[in-house]
Amino acid sequence: MNLHPLLQARAEQGLPIRVALIGAGKFGSMFLAQAQHTPGLHVLGVADLAVDRARQALLATGWPKERIGATSPAKALAAGSTFVTDDAGRLIDAGGLDVVIEATGVPEAGIQHALAAIRRGRHIVMVNVEADALVGPLLAEKARRAGVVYSLAYGDQPALVCEMVDWARAAGFDVVAAGKGTLYMPEFHASTPETVWGHYGLTPERAAKSGLNPKMFNSFLDGTKSAIEMAAVANATGLTPAPGGLAFPPCPVEKLASTLIPEADGGKLHHKGQVEVVSSRARNGHDLENNLRWGVYVTFEAANEYVENCFSDYGLITDPSGKYAALWRPYHMIGLELGISVAHAALLKMPTGAPTGFRADVVACAKRDLEAGEMLDGEGGFTVWGRLMEAGDSVNIGAVPIGLAHGRKLKNRVKQGAALQWSDVELRDIENSPAYRLRREMEAVFAAPPGKARAVS
């Protein structure tokens, strides 16, 4: 990538990439831990609704106290220090800023911050994959028209999957499937914040002592986060979901090339060019050896017999036919790798993955029979989980995206497992939401026939 010498050059010239971090949670803190050791990078400011948490994140990751005492962005710019605030807008507007990292995890907030960054000509690195799954294709188009980069976050699995897909295609391979691993069992779809810790082998007391968020961890467990991340991959790469959504086939790494291929060739895929998540646990409850719980993969196809022989000659693990092979990465390092996206955007003017179309969506499905009058509590909660769906199918049935399924009152009874539709929820409050309006705009823009798409404002 040659990013390090470019960063060194910026440091030597006294022209570091100036970065604003919005959201000082785990992902943001991991970025801060590495940013102070990265040449050519200046964290101009950190914004978080809890200012003390932001300061503690800086201190906990090794930042000297004297570097976080600036009283304004201008003073931080002049001194090479870091400004801490609860006002994200003030930080986005700061003079000299190059890149905004949105790491709040809240879709509505992420959308507002991304739009503000685009208006001010800042590159935006969207850690907030929830916002990306909801309206990312439209945000990316707005950024493109404004001449700035909109990027998925390197270190998170979607960007790493995009990188593997790009590698395969740039090398001339047809991509058969791509995705990630996770811990999955079918019964996890009904998991709630009250039951989540048992599946992780933790007591509620231990989880509380460690400061773990039950809704966030439940989103990983109940399938929602996997669906969100694969929607991001599909919208960025052109790969598409199976009609039934994610199947989560159990699969160790040595079986990827035999499993993540079409059913007609002995695998588990509905079609070539699919996103899929593999489970690290067999359906009998036993964890697989050599599983891919923390990693990402791509499967690809040999174009002819000569390439098949090359696969064999160089020891690639293939399917029995020798035609399909796989490449995988066993781990992802979350925010520790996020600086790659910042450098890509600022130095190369390129994203580490970005939406190019609206191909996949994540719709809210009932975790249990829901009654009229109940309030939806969104991602990782007690009422709904997110299922991956082809975008066209989601729009056609009027499905409620998981990113807008919080704080909404049900008008109708919804059976367990059913996708919620807009006709099932009260719309009086949501229609004034910027996120709702932007989502409707995206549906109109990307669902329009070629040549008749609405202009992006």
C-alpha positions in Angstrom: 0.0 0.0 0.0 3.0 2.3 0.6 1.0 4.3 3.1 3.8 4.4 5.8 6.3 6.4 3.7 3.5 8.8 2.7 2.6 9.3 6.3 6.2 9.8 7.2 6.5 12.4 4.5 3.5 14.3 5.9 5.1 14.2 9.3 8.4 15.5 8.0 6.7 18.3 6.1 4.7 19.3 9.3 1.5 18.6 7.5 -0.2 15.8 9.4 -3.6 14.4 8.5 -5.9 16.1 11.0 -8.6 13.8 12.3 -11.8 14.2 14.4 -13.1 11.2 16.3 -16.8 11.2 17.2 -17.6 8.5 19.7 -15.0 7.4 22.3 -16.3 3.8 22.9 -14.2 0.7 22.4 -13.7 1.1 18.6 -12.7 4.7 19.0 -10.4 4.0 22.0 -8.6 1.3 20.0 -8.0 3.9 17.3 -6.6 6.4 19.8 -4.2 3.7 21.1 -2.5 3.5 17.7 -3.0 7.0 16.4 -0.4 8.4 18.9 2.2 6.0 17.4 1.3 6.7 13.7 3.5 9.3 11.9 1.7 12.0 10.0 -1.5 11.8 12.0 -2.9 14.5 14.4 -6.1 13.7 16.3 -7.4 17.3 16.4 -10.3 16.5 18.6 -12.5 13.8 20.2 -16.3 14.4 20.6 -18.5 12.3 22.9 -21.7 13.2 24.7 -19.9 12.1 27.9 -16.8 14.4 27.9 -15.3 12.6 30.9 -15.5 9.3 29.0 -13.6 10.8 26.1 -10.9 12.1 28.4 -10.7 8.7 30.1 -10.4 7.0 26.7 -7.4 9.2 25.9 -5.7 8.7 29.2 -6.4 4.9 29.2 -4.8 4.6 25.8 -1.6 6.3 26.9 -2.1 9.9 25.9 -0.2 12.4 28.2 -2.5 14.8 30.1 -0.8 17.8 28.6 -1.8 16.8 25.1 -5.6 16.8 25.8 -6.0 20.2 27.5 -6.7 22.4 24.5 -9.7 24.7 25.1 -10.7 25.1 21.4 -10.0 23.3 18.1 -8.0 26.4 16.9 -5.7 26.0 19.9 -5.4 22.3 19.4 -4.4 22.9 15.8 -1.7 25.4 16.7 -0.3 23.3 19.5 -0.6 19.9 17.9 -2.7 18.8 20.8 -6.3 17.4 21.1 -9.5 19.1 21.9 -12.2 17.2 23.8 -15.8 18.3 23.5 -19.4 17.1 23.6 -20.2 19.2 20.5 -19.5 17.1 17.4 -20.7 19.9 15.1 -18.1 22.3 16.5 -15.4 19.7 15.8 -16.6 19.0 12.3 -16.5 22.7 11.6 -12.9 23.1 12.9 -10.5 24.8 10.6 -7.8 22.5 9.1 -9.7 19.3 9.7 -9.3 16.5 7.0 -11.1 13.4 8.2 -14.0 12.7 10.4 -14.4 9.2 12.0 -18.0 8.5 13.0 -17.9 5.8 15.7 -21.1 6.4 17.7 -22.9 3.3 16.6 -26.2 5.3 16.6 -27.7 5.4 13.1 -29.5 8.8 13.5 -26.4 10.5 14.9 -24.1 8.9 12.4 -26.2 10.1 9.5 -26.3 13.7 10.9 -22.5 13.7 11.4 -21.8 12.3 8.0 -24.0 14.9 6.3 -22.3 17.7 8.2 -18.8 16.3 7.3 -19.8 16.1 3.6 -21.1 19.7 3.6 -17.9 20.9 5.2 -15.7 19.0 2.7 -14.4 16.5 5.2 -13.6 12.9 4.3 -15.8 10.5 6.4 -14.8 7.1 7.8 -18.0 5.4 8.8 -17.3 3.0 11.7 -21.1 3.3 12.2 -22.1 0.4 10.0 -25.6 0.6 11.3 -26.0 4.0 9.6 -24.3 2.6 6.5 -26.7 -0.3 6.2 -29.6 2.2 6.6 -28.6 4.9 4.1 -25.0 4.3 3.2 -25.5 4.2 -0.6 -27.0 7.7 -0.6 -24.4 9.1 1.8 -21.6 7.7 -0.5 -23.2 9.3 -3.5 -23.6 12.7 -1.8 -19.9 12.4 -0.7 -18.8 11.6 -4.3 -20.7 14.6 -5.7 -19.1 16.8 -3.0 -15.6 15.5 -3.9 -14.9 13.8 -0.6 -14.3 10.2 0.4 -17.0 8.1 2.2 -15.4 5.0 3.5 -16.1 1.8 5.5 -13.8 1.4 8.5 -10.7 -0.8 8.0 -10.3 -3.2 10.9 -14.0 -3.9 11.0 -14.9 -7.0 9.0 -16.9 -5.3 6.2 -13.9 -3.3 5.0 -11.6 -6.3 5.3 -14.0 -8.4 3.2 -14.2 -5.7 0.6 -10.4 -5.7 0.4 -10.3 -9.5 -0.2 -13.0 -9.2 -2.9 -11.0 -6.4 -4.6 -7.8 -8.5 -4.4 -9.5 -11.5 -6.0 -11.1 -9.4 -8.8 -7.9 -7.4 -9.4 -6.0 -10.7 -9.8 -8.6 -11.9 -12.4 -10.6 -14.3 -10.3 -14.4 -14.5 -10.3 -15.6 -14.1 -6.7 -18.0 -16.9 -5.7 -18.7 -15.8 -2.1 -17.3 -13.5 0.6 -18.1 -12.9 4.2 -17.1 -13.4 7.8 -17.4 -15.9 10.6 -19.4 -15.6 13.8 -20.8 -17.7 16.7 -24.3 -18.8 15.6 -27.1 -21.1 16.6 -30.7 -20.8 15.2 -32.1 -20.2 18.7 -29.9 -17.1 19.1 -32.5 -15.1 17.0 -34.7 -15.1 20.1 -32.0 -13.9 22.4 -32.6 -10.8 24.5 -30.5 -8.6 26.8 -31.7 -10.8 29.7 -30.5 -14.1 28.2 -27.4 -13.0 26.2 -24.7 -13.5 28.8 -25.5 -17.2 29.3 -24.7 -17.8 25.6 -21.3 -16.1 26.1 -20.6 -18.1 29.3 -20.8 -15.0 31.5 -22.9 -14.1 34.5 -24.8 -10.8 34.4 -22.8 -9.7 37.4 -19.5 -10.4 35.6 -20.7 -8.6 32.5 -21.8 -5.6 34.4 -18.5 -5.4 36.3 -16.7 -5.4 32.9 -18.9 -2.6 31.6 -20.3 -4.8 28.8 -23.4 -3.5 27.0 -26.0 -6.3 26.8 -27.9 -4.8 23.8 -24.7 -4.4 21.8 -23.5 -7.9 22.6 -26.9 -9.3 21.9 -26.9 -7.7 18.4 -23.8 -9.8 17.6 -25.5 -12.9 19.0 -29.0 -12.7 17.5 -27.8 -12.3 13.9 -28.5 -8.6 13.5 -24.9 -7.4 13.4 -24.0 -10.1 10.9 -26.8 -9.0 8.6 -25.8 -5.3 8.9 -22.2 -6.1 8.1 -23.1 -8.3 5.1 -25.5 -5.6 3.8 -22.5 -3.2 3.9 -20.4 -5.7 1.9 -23.1 -6.4 -0.6 -23.7 -2.7 -1.2 -20.0 -2.1 -1.6 -19.0 -5.1 -3.8 -22.0 -6.0 -5.9 -22.3 -9.4 -4.2 -25.9 -10.2 -3.2 -27.7 -12.1 -0.4 -29.5 -15.4 -0.9 -33.3 -14.8 -1.1 -33.7 -16.3 2.3 -31.0 -14.2 3.9 -28.0 -15.5 5.8 -27.9 -19.3 6.4 -24.9 -19.4 8.7 -23.5 -22.8 7.6 -21.1 -24.3 10.1 -17.7 -24.4 8.4 -14.0 -24.7 9.5 -11.4 -22.8 7.4 -10.3 -26.0 5.5 -13.8 -26.5 4.2 -14.5 -22.9 3.0 -13.7 -23.8 -0.6 -16.1 -26.8 -0.5 -18.9 -25.1 1.4 -19.0 -21.5 0.1 -19.7 -22.6 -3.5 -23.1 -23.3 -5.2 -25.3 -26.2 -4.2 -25.0 -27.5 -7.7 -21.3 -28.0 -7.1 -21.7 -29.6 -3.7 -21.7 -26.4 -1.6 -24.2 -24.4 0.4 -24.7 -21.3 -1.7 -27.9 -20.2 -3.5 -25.9 -18.5 -6.3 -22.4 -17.4 -7.3 -21.6 -13.9 -6.2 -23.1 -14.2 -2.7 -22.5 -12.8 0.7 -22.6 -15.4 3.5 -21.6 -15.8 7.2 -20.2 -19.0 8.4 -20.8 -20.3 12.0 -18.0 -21.3 14.3 -20.3 -23.8 16.0 -21.9 -26.9 14.5 -25.7 -27.3 14.9 -25.1 -30.0 17.5 -23.6 -27.3 19.8 -20.0 -28.3 19.4 -17.5 -25.6 18.5 -15.5 -26.4 15.3 -11.8 -26.7 15.3 -10.0 -24.2 13.0 -13.2 -22.1 13.0 -13.4 -18.6 11.5 -15.3 -16.9 14.4 -13.2 -13.7 14.3 -12.1 -13.7 10.6 -13.1 -13.0 7.0 -12.9 -15.0 3.8 -13.4 -15.0 0.1 -13.9 -18.0 -2.3 -13.0 -17.7 -5.9 -13.0 -19.8 -9.1 -10.3 -21.0 -11.5 -11.0 -19.8 -15.1 -9.6 -23.0 -16.7 -7.7 -26.2 -16.1 -4.3 -24.4 -16.2 -5.3 -22.3 -13.1 -6.7 -25.3 -11.4 -3.3 -27.0 -11.8 -1.7 -23.9 -10.3 -4.0 -24.1 -7.3 -2.8 -27.7 -6.8 0.9 -26.9 -7.5 1.0 -24.2 -4.8 -0.9 -26.1 -2.1 -4.2 -24.2 -2.1 -7.0 -25.9 -0.3 -9.8 -26.5 -2.9 -13.1 -28.2 -3.3 -12.9 -31.8 -4.6 -13.1 -30.7 -8.2 -10.1 -28.4 -7.7 -12.0 -25.6 -9.3 -12.8 -23.5 -6.3 -10.3 -22.1 -3.7 -10.5 -19.8 -0.7 -8.4 -17.2 1.1 -9.1 -16.2 4.6 -7.9 -14.0 7.4 -8.4 -15.5 10.9 -8.6 -12.2 12.8 -9.7 -8.6 12.6 -8.2 -6.0 14.9 -11.1 -3.5 15.1 -10.0 0.1 15.8 -6.3 -0.9 16.0 -6.3 -0.9 12.2 -8.6 2.1 11.6 -5.7 4.4 10.7 -5.5 2.6 7.3 -8.9 4.1 6.3 -7.8 7.5 7.5 -4.6 7.3 5.4 -6.4 5.9 2.4 -9.0 8.7 2.4 -6.6 11.6 3.1 -3.5 10.5 1.1 -5.0 8.4 -1.8 -8.5 9.9 -1.9 -9.8 6.3 -1.9 -12.1 4.4 0.5 -11.4 1.1 2.1 -14.7 -0.1 0.8 -17.8 2.1 0.1 -21.4 1.5 -1.2 -21.8 1.6 -4.9 -25.5 0.6 -5.0 -28.5 -0.4 -2.8 -28.5 -4.2 -3.1 -29.1 -5.5 0.4 -31.1 -4.3 3.4 -31.6 -5.4 7.0 -35.2 -5.7 8.0 -36.7 -5.9 11.5 -38.2 -9.3 12.3 -40.3 -10.2 15.4 -38.4 -12.2 18.0 -41.7 -13.4 19.5 -45.3 -12.7 18.9 -45.7 -9.0 19.2 -48.9 -7.3 20.2 -50.5 -4.0 19.0 -49.4 -1.2 21.3 -46.0 -2.6 22.1 -42.9 -0.4 21.6 -40.1 -1.6 19.4 -36.6 -1.4 21.0 -34.4 -1.9 18.0 -31.1 -3.6 17.4 -30.1 -6.1 20.1 -33.3 -5.6 22.1 -36.3 -7.7 23.3 -38.6 -7.2 20.3 -36.8 -7.5 16.9 -33.7 -8.9 15.2 -32.3 -7.9 11.8 -32.6 -10.2 8.8 -30.6 -9.7 5.6 -32.8 -9.3 2.5 -32.4 -8.3 -1.1 -33.0 -4.5 -1.2 -35.7 -4.8 -4.0 -37.7 -7.3 -1.9 -37.4 -5.1 1.2 -38.7 -2.0 -0.6 -41.4 -4.0 -2.4 -43.0 -5.3 0.8 -42.5 -2.0 2.7 -40.3 -3.6 5.3 -39.1 -1.6 8.3 -35.3 -1.4 8.4 -33.7 -2.4 11.7 -32.1 1.0 11.9 -35.5 2.7 12.2 -37.1 0.0 14.5 -36.5 1.7 17.8 -39.0 3.7 19.8 -41.8 2.9 17.4 -45.3 1.8 18.5 -46.9 -1.2 16.8 -50.4 -0.8 15.3 -50.8 -4.5 14.5 -50.1 -7.9 15.9 -46.9 -9.4 14.3 -46.1 -13.1 14.5 -42.7 -14.4 15.6 -40.3 -14.4 12.7 -42.3 -12.1 10.4 -40.8 -9.0 8.9 -42.3 -5.8 10.2 -43.9 -3.5 7.5 -44.5 0.2 7.7 -48.2 -0.5 7.9 -47.5 -2.2 11.2 -46.1 0.8 13.0 -47.1 4.3 14.0 -45.5 6.9 11.6 -46.6 10.2 13.2 -43.2 10.9 14.9 -40.9 9.1 12.6 -41.9 11.1 9.5 -40.1 14.1 10.9 -36.9 12.2 11.4 -34.0 13.1 9.1 -32.9 9.5 9.0 -36.4 8.4 7.9 -36.5 11.1 5.2 -33.0 10.2 4.0 -33.9 6.6 3.9 -37.0 7.3 1.8 -34.9 9.5 -0.5 -32.4 6.6 -1.0 -35.2 4.1 -1.8 -36.5 6.5 -4.5 -33.1 7.3 -5.9 -31.8 3.7 -6.2 -35.1 2.0 -7.0 -35.7 4.3 -10.0 -35.1 2.8 -13.5 -31.7 3.7 -15.1 -31.8 7.2 -16.4 -34.8 8.2 -14.3 -33.2 8.3 -10.9 -33.9 11.4 -8.8 -31.2 13.9 -8.4 -29.2 13.5 -5.2 -29.4 16.7 -3.2 
